Amino acid sequence: MRRILLTAVGVVTATALVAGAQEVKKLEPVVVTATKLETPAAQLGSSVTVVTEEELKTYHYATLDEAVRAVPGLEVRRSGSLGKTTSITIRGANANQVQVLVDGVRVKSPTTGQAELSDISPELIERIEVIRGPQSTLHGADAIGGVINIITKKGKGPFSASVQQEAGNYDALNSRAWFSGSWQLLDYSLSASHLESNGQFQNDGSWQNALNLRVGLTLPRDSSLAFTLRYNRTDTDLPTKFVSTPLPIDPVIDTNNRQESETVVMALQGRTRPLSWWETELRLGRYANTLVFVDRPDPGFPCAFPPCEFPSHLTVERREVEWLNHVHLGTWSTSSVGLEYRDESGDSQGGSPFHAESDTKSVFFQQQFRLFDRLFMSAGFRVEDNSVFGASTTERGSLAYVVKAWGTKLRGGAGSGFRAPTFNDLFFPGFSDVTLKPEESFSYDFGVDQKLWANRVRLGLTYFQNEFTNLISFVFISTAPFVKGVNIGRARSAGIEFTSEADLTETLTASVNYTYTDSENLTTDRPLPREPRHRWNLGLTWQAVPRLSLFSQVHVVSEQFEPTGGSNGVYNSGHTRVDAGGTYRLVNRYGFLQGLDLTARVQNLLNEGYAEVRGFPALGINALVGLRASF
């Protein structure tokens, strides 16, 4: 708390040094994920946060998880140093209950049920849309807590390019290059990157190579065609050895455990509006991931349960097709009908072999009304039929009422959701159960957004509540692997989200958001695992002079219940992380060089010792400094 107060004092002091406030206009973001149509955020009843391309550029995020860390209601957990496994939760909904999309294509593994954020590079991203609350009606299974949609950048205007090279401590190296543009009917964008670090322990390195491509065509009759490809190869050392429960705070080093992951995400999307009242869209998507895991016997550690070498080779693939039709009646009504089919397969070889397949057919309907330019309503339902666990139906409705004269928006929504059992839950040898039922939920939220001081102060307050049933949990058994998945869980989470952003002057912007989450597993009478009760995010950006921009970010997280601590459990301590950095323009427009920038980002500036997941210590103070040339 003392550090929070010191940070607040610093913000006030910096504000006092800058004078001459002027009105600053903020453009309202357009969101696709909440309705499957481009819709101004002001017309949505859902809780929405958009991370823009400009923010990605300003804050020099090396990984995708850093880009969403400040989103209210969302918790990021990285298991150790740069490149390690990273998961997210939203409003108490665990990582299995949050849907993650890249250009509308699901990128969650059918086996683990989670999206690996460390396998998604932050290059060539136009924006990241985060929709909080149940979204199963539009996005199907696994969208209980919300949806994160990563949208690839479209090339615009004349040819432009950028090259960036950064280096830092822990032998970190970050190399990026991209170009984009358009020519007549064609638009194009391409990026390539390499990120590596040796980490803080023996066997703690990571290496990532990524390639991202988007090619599009603008066609007559308000039509378009686009193809996107994102490729990622990540090699990660895994230094923590599982020697006890709970894991010790200072890890025992595993000298030869490692993981290799290769991911391909492709999307082909075409849309047309042949009539003023009808538009249609067809999307084809493919997600494929190969995961190789090797853990050889370690010297000095006897083999308790042979075999003691656990190599595995896991291959998963998902193919999906979605057809959307939108019927417009003037400007006040839009009816949407969607059909979707997806086919998923998983093949595990090595220590725990199995093969699994499933297919899912879905239909959904959504009705939107826009009345008097101030009342916006949306409601819909979805029926999803899976070949393994059967049919599920979800519903959702939302409402927003805008009072433009006051700068006020009242909003709220409610809906049901479900989370399908993963292939691991159903088929993994030893602890699976093919009779498992989907997890189910009912959630609602309501809130108010307020703009003040000629739109230079933007405030938001939201109350949310989630109820989960049929949670898939583990019980201990007497034979290997000593745990088994069963439907035994009931849980709830409720809380508030407060957001604020203020353009204090023309060049100085400050933000504070706070999330309070009261969660409980009703079966065990414990808090939900690793879910903090309190979380603060503070930010400050300052254009000090035309050539120099600076920023600071503070992330404060309270303690979290750790479920691996035996019958009573333990708590992982909270932490405060302070980041800072900026950009300085060294050269501005020289020949074909549009700009040469000096960039810097320093994380954990106060060198706080903490772990977002107990037993996996985060890095101490770490920095990346580099040059970025634009052409």
Salt bridges, closest charged atoms under 4 A:
GLU28 OE1 - LYS451 NZ 3.09
GLU53 OE2 - LYS153 NZ 2.93
ASP65 OD2 - ARG69 NH2 3.29
ASP65 OD2 - ARG78 NH2 2.91
GLU66 OE1 - ARG69 NE 3.03
GLU66 OE2 - ARG78 NH2 3.28
GLU66 OE1 - ARG577 NH2 2.78
GLU75 OE1 - ARG535 NE 3.18
GLU123 OE2 - ARG176 NE 2.96
GLU126 OE2 - ARG127 NH1 2.42
GLU129 OE2 - ARG127 NE 2.69
ASP142 OD2 - LYS108 NZ 3.84
ASP187 OD1 - ARG214 NH1 2.71
GLU196 OE1 - HIS194 NE2 2.63
ASP204 OD1 - LYS84 NZ 3.07
ASP222 OD1 - ARG271 NH1 3.61
ASP235 OD1 - ARG233 NE 2.82
ASP237 OD1 - ARG258 NH1 2.79
GLU260 OE1 - ARG233 NH2 3.44
GLU260 OE2 - ARG258 NE 3.85
GLU279 OE1 - ARG271 NH2 3.08
GLU279 OE2 - ARG273 NH1 3.81
GLU279 OE2 - HIS328 NE2 2.74
ASP298 OD2 - LYS241 NZ 2.55
GLU317 OE2 - ARG286 NE 2.77
GLU317 OE1 - ARG319 NH1 3.03
GLU320 OE1 - ARG106 NH1 3.17
GLU320 OE2 - ARG283 NH1 2.95
GLU322 OE2 - LYS36 NZ 2.77
GLU322 OE1 - ARG283 NH2 3.22
GLU340 OE2 - ARG106 NH1 2.45
GLU340 OE2 - ARG342 NH1 3.58
GLU340 OE1 - ARG382 NH2 2.53
ASP343 OD2 - ARG319 NH2 2.38
GLU344 OE2 - ARG318 NE 2.64
ASP347 OD1 - HIS355 ND1 3.34
GLU357 OE2 - HIS355 NE2 3.03
ASP359 OD1 - LYS361 NZ 3.17
ASP373 OD2 - LYS404 NZ 2.54
GLU384 OE2 - ARG342 NH2 2.61
GLU384 OE1 - ARG382 NE 2.86
ASP425 OD2 - ARG419 NH1 3.06
GLU439 OE1 - ARG419 NE 3.16
ASP445 OD2 - ARG91 NH1 2.90
ASP449 OD2 - LYS409 NZ 3.88
ASP449 OD2 - ARG411 NE 2.94
GLU497 OE2 - ARG91 NE 2.76
GLU497 OE1 - ARG132 NE 3.11
GLU501 OE1 - ARG458 NE 3.04
ASP503 OD2 - ARG458 NH1 3.09
ASP518 OD2 - ARG492 NH2 3.25
ASP518 OD1 - ARG533 NH1 3.38
GLU520 OE1 - ARG492 NH2 3.49
GLU531 OE1 - ARG77 NH2 3.20
GLU562 OE2 - ARG530 NH2 2.91
ASP579 OD2 - HIS555 NE2 3.85
ASP579 OD2 - ARG577 NH2 2.57
ASP579 OD2 - ARG601 NH2 3.31
ASP597 OD1 - ARG585 NE 2.34
ASP597 OD2 - ARG628 NH2 3.34
GLU608 OE1 - ARG3 NH1 2.19
GLU612 OE2 - ARG69 NH1 2.59
